[in-house]
Amino acid sequence: MQAAGRQGRGALAVLLTPGVFWLIAFFVLPLLIVLVVSFSKRSLLGVVDYSFNLENYRRVFSDITYLRILGRSVSLAAVNTVLCLLLAYPFAFYIARQTPQRQNILIFLVMVPFWTNFLIRTYALMFIVRDTGLINSWLLNLGVINEPLQILFTYTAVRLGMLYGYLPFAVLPLYASIEQLDFNYVQAAQDLGANGLRVFLRIILPLTMPGVVSSAIITFIPAVGDFITPDLMGGGNTFLIGNVLQQQFMTVRDWPFGSAMGIVLMTMVLAATMIYFRTGVKRA
């Protein structure tokens, strides 16, 4: 028995080795490099001077400009997450109530956007909402407006782009959670006289809360660091934390400050995620 146990543990170690190596080589080590660089400073020649200092972190928390940008990024990502959940939940519920054949077709349609690069999809949306795009052309032809609406390169365009880009991320976890829901509980609540709203708030929503939490997490995290959407859809008028990081690494070449800001952002998102899981999941 002991020999069989050792063989089983050996086989498990062999199977886990590639995954562990991948995580260490491409996640842990790069993260440690960023952490070390964040405590360094930028030399006059634009290279990293590995002299320990806390100036980068002091600059992040003392400069009101970066704090405002960080707050704007978090608030925009939070609003986008709420909008994604409000749109994705009824759609995921509808998919879960269909026949297996129709479910496969609808899930396939939800996954189609993942086959196209996010940058290409953003460019396609720009062509739709620009002055001579599909939306303005339809409204002009119908006589609803007399001149094109200025949608592109506005804050509204950034919100629309983020909603368009991250909505599929919200649908899939919600569908997986709702599809496993035992609707006998719903029928029992209806038999006891509960109306539709009470059934949803007391039965459906609590039982599908793990899917809501997962959907919110995987929607909020990429949205808070997004830089493609505000750069293209906002036309430089909407500056978010992702744009600051891109600027620090690619233009200013202040890698220590960019690393410090990235560590702060990652820590905030990680802390919020842990709090969300510990509170939201327990209530569910």
C-alpha positions in Angstrom: 0.0 0.0 0.0 2.8 2.4 0.9 4.6 1.6 -2.4 1.4 2.2 -4.3 0.9 5.5 -2.5 4.4 6.6 -3.3 3.9 5.7 -7.0 0.7 7.7 -7.0 2.3 10.8 -5.5 5.2 10.4 -8.0 2.8 10.2 -10.9 1.0 13.3 -9.6 4.2 15.2 -9.2 5.1 14.4 -12.9 1.7 15.6 -14.1 2.0 18.8 -12.0 5.5 19.7 -13.0 4.8 21.3 -16.4 2.0 23.5 -14.9 4.1 24.5 -11.9 7.1 25.3 -14.1 4.9 27.4 -16.4 3.4 29.4 -13.5 6.8 30.0 -12.0 8.6 30.9 -15.3 5.8 33.1 -16.7 4.0 34.5 -13.7 5.9 34.4 -10.5 9.3 35.4 -11.9 8.0 38.3 -14.1 6.0 39.5 -11.1 9.1 39.4 -8.9 11.0 41.4 -11.5 8.3 44.0 -11.6 8.3 44.2 -7.8 12.1 44.7 -7.8 12.0 47.3 -10.5 9.3 49.2 -8.6 11.7 49.8 -5.7 14.4 51.1 -8.1 14.7 54.5 -9.9 15.1 55.8 -13.4 18.6 57.1 -14.3 19.2 60.1 -16.5 19.8 57.9 -19.5 16.4 56.3 -19.1 17.6 52.9 -17.8 16.7 51.2 -14.5 19.0 52.1 -11.6 18.7 49.3 -9.1 19.1 51.5 -6.0 16.5 50.8 -3.4 14.0 53.7 -2.7 10.3 54.3 -2.0 10.0 57.4 -4.2 7.9 55.7 -6.8 5.3 54.6 -4.3 5.3 58.0 -2.6 4.7 59.6 -6.0 1.8 57.3 -6.7 0.0 58.1 -3.5 0.9 61.8 -3.3 0.2 63.0 -6.9 -3.4 64.0 -7.1 -3.4 63.6 -10.9 -2.6 59.9 -10.7 -5.0 59.3 -7.9 -7.8 60.9 -9.9 -6.9 58.7 -12.9 -6.9 55.7 -10.7 -10.3 56.6 -9.3 -11.7 57.2 -12.7 -10.5 53.8 -13.9 -12.0 52.0 -11.0 -15.3 53.8 -11.2 -15.6 53.2 -15.0 -14.7 49.6 -14.6 -17.3 49.2 -11.8 -20.0 50.9 -13.8 -19.1 48.7 -16.8 -19.3 45.6 -14.6 -22.8 46.5 -13.3 -24.0 47.2 -16.9 -22.6 43.9 -18.1 -24.3 42.0 -15.3 -27.6 43.7 -16.0 -27.5 42.8 -19.6 -25.9 39.4 -19.3 -28.1 37.9 -16.6 -31.4 37.9 -18.5 -29.7 36.7 -21.6 -27.9 33.9 -19.7 -31.2 33.0 -18.1 -32.9 32.9 -21.5 -30.1 30.6 -22.8 -30.4 28.3 -19.8 -34.1 27.8 -20.4 -33.8 26.7 -24.0 -33.5 23.2 -25.4 -30.0 21.7 -25.6 -29.8 22.3 -29.3 -30.7 26.0 -29.0 -28.4 26.4 -26.0 -25.4 25.1 -28.1 -26.3 27.6 -30.9 -26.6 30.6 -28.6 -23.5 29.7 -26.7 -21.7 29.4 -30.0 -22.8 32.9 -30.9 -21.6 34.3 -27.6 -18.2 32.8 -28.2 -17.8 34.0 -31.7 -16.3 37.4 -30.6 -13.5 35.5 -28.9 -12.4 34.3 -32.3 -11.5 37.8 -33.3 -8.8 40.0 -31.9 -10.0 42.5 -29.3 -8.2 45.3 -31.2 -10.0 44.4 -34.5 -13.3 44.3 -32.8 -12.7 47.8 -31.3 -11.8 49.1 -34.7 -15.1 47.6 -36.1 -17.1 49.4 -33.4 -15.4 52.6 -34.3 -16.6 52.3 -37.8 -20.2 51.7 -36.5 -20.4 54.8 -34.2 -18.3 57.3 -36.2 -20.0 60.3 -37.9 -20.5 58.4 -41.1 -21.1 55.1 -39.4 -24.0 52.7 -39.3 -25.8 54.3 -36.4 -25.7 57.9 -37.7 -26.6 56.8 -41.2 -29.7 55.0 -40.0 -30.8 57.9 -37.8 -30.3 60.4 -40.6 -32.2 58.3 -43.1 -35.1 57.8 -40.7 -35.2 61.6 -40.1 -34.6 61.2 -36.3 -31.6 63.6 -36.4 -30.6 66.4 -38.7 -26.9 66.1 -38.2 -24.6 63.2 -37.1 -24.3 62.6 -33.4 -20.8 62.9 -31.9 -20.4 59.5 -30.3 -16.8 58.6 -31.2 -14.0 60.1 -29.1 -16.2 60.8 -26.1 -16.6 59.3 -22.7 -19.8 57.6 -23.9 -17.9 55.9 -26.6 -15.4 54.5 -24.1 -18.3 53.1 -22.0 -19.9 51.6 -25.1 -16.6 50.1 -26.2 -15.9 48.5 -22.8 -19.5 47.1 -22.6 -19.2 45.7 -26.1 -15.8 44.1 -25.4 -16.5 42.5 -22.0 -20.1 41.5 -22.2 -19.3 38.0 -23.4 -17.1 37.5 -20.3 -20.1 38.1 -18.2 -22.5 35.8 -20.0 -20.6 32.5 -19.8 -20.2 32.3 -16.0 -23.8 33.3 -15.5 -25.0 30.7 -17.9 -23.0 28.0 -16.2 -24.5 28.9 -12.9 -28.1 29.3 -14.0 -28.0 26.1 -16.1 -27.2 24.1 -12.9 -30.1 25.8 -11.0 -32.7 23.3 -9.7 -36.0 25.0 -10.9 -38.0 22.8 -8.6 -37.2 25.4 -5.9 -38.7 28.0 -8.1 -41.9 26.0 -8.7 -42.1 25.3 -4.9 -41.9 29.0 -4.2 -44.5 29.8 -6.8 -46.8 27.2 -5.3 -46.4 28.9 -1.9 -47.7 32.1 -3.4 -44.4 34.0 -4.0 -44.6 36.5 -6.9 -42.0 36.7 -9.6 -39.9 39.4 -7.9 -39.8 37.5 -4.6 -38.9 34.3 -6.4 -36.0 36.0 -8.1 -34.7 37.8 -5.0 -35.1 34.9 -2.5 -34.5 31.8 -4.7 -32.9 32.4 -8.1 -30.4 35.2 -7.3 -29.0 33.6 -4.1 -28.6 30.2 -5.8 -26.8 31.7 -8.8 -24.7 34.2 -6.8 -21.4 32.2 -7.4 -21.9 32.9 -11.1 -22.6 36.5 -10.4 -19.5 36.9 -8.4 -17.4 35.1 -11.0 -18.8 37.1 -13.8 -18.2 40.4 -11.9 -14.6 39.4 -11.1 -13.6 38.4 -14.7 -15.3 41.5 -16.1 -13.9 44.1 -13.6 -10.3 43.0 -13.6 -9.5 43.4 -17.4 -11.7 46.5 -17.5 -9.9 48.4 -14.8 -6.6 48.0 -16.7 -7.9 48.5 -20.2 -6.0 50.9 -22.4 -7.0 50.0 -26.0 -10.6 51.1 -25.6 -10.0 54.5 -24.1 -7.1 55.1 -26.5 -9.1 54.3 -29.6 -12.7 55.0 -28.7 -11.8 58.0 -26.5 -9.3 59.5 -28.9 -7.0 60.5 -26.1 -9.7 62.5 -24.4 -10.3 59.7 -21.7 -7.1 58.9 -19.9 -7.2 55.8 -17.6 -4.7 54.0 -15.5 -3.9 51.5 -18.4 -3.0 54.4 -20.6 -0.7 55.8 -17.8 1.1 52.4 -17.6 1.5 52.2 -21.4 2.9 55.7 -21.4 5.4 55.0 -18.6 6.7 51.9 -20.2 6.6 52.8 -23.9 7.0 56.5 -24.1 8.5 58.0 -21.0 10.5 54.8 -20.3 10.1 55.3 -16.5 9.9 51.6 -15.8 10.3 51.9 -12.0 7.3 54.3 -11.6 5.2 52.2 -14.1 6.1 49.1 -12.1 5.1 50.7 -8.8 1.8 51.9 -10.3 1.2 48.4 -11.7 1.9 46.8 -8.3 -0.5 49.2 -6.6 -3.2 48.5 -9.1 -2.7 44.8 -8.8 -2.8 44.9 -5.0 -6.0 46.9 -5.0 -7.7 44.6 -7.4 -6.5 41.5 -5.5 -7.7 42.9 -2.2 -11.1 43.8 -3.6 -11.4 40.4 -5.2 -10.6 38.6 -1.9 -13.0 40.8 0.0 -15.7 40.1 -2.6 -15.2 36.4 -2.4 -15.1 36.3 1.4 -18.3 38.4 1.8 -20.3 37.7 -1.3 -19.9 34.0 -1.4 -20.6 33.6 2.3 -23.8 35.5 2.0 -24.8 33.3 -1.0 
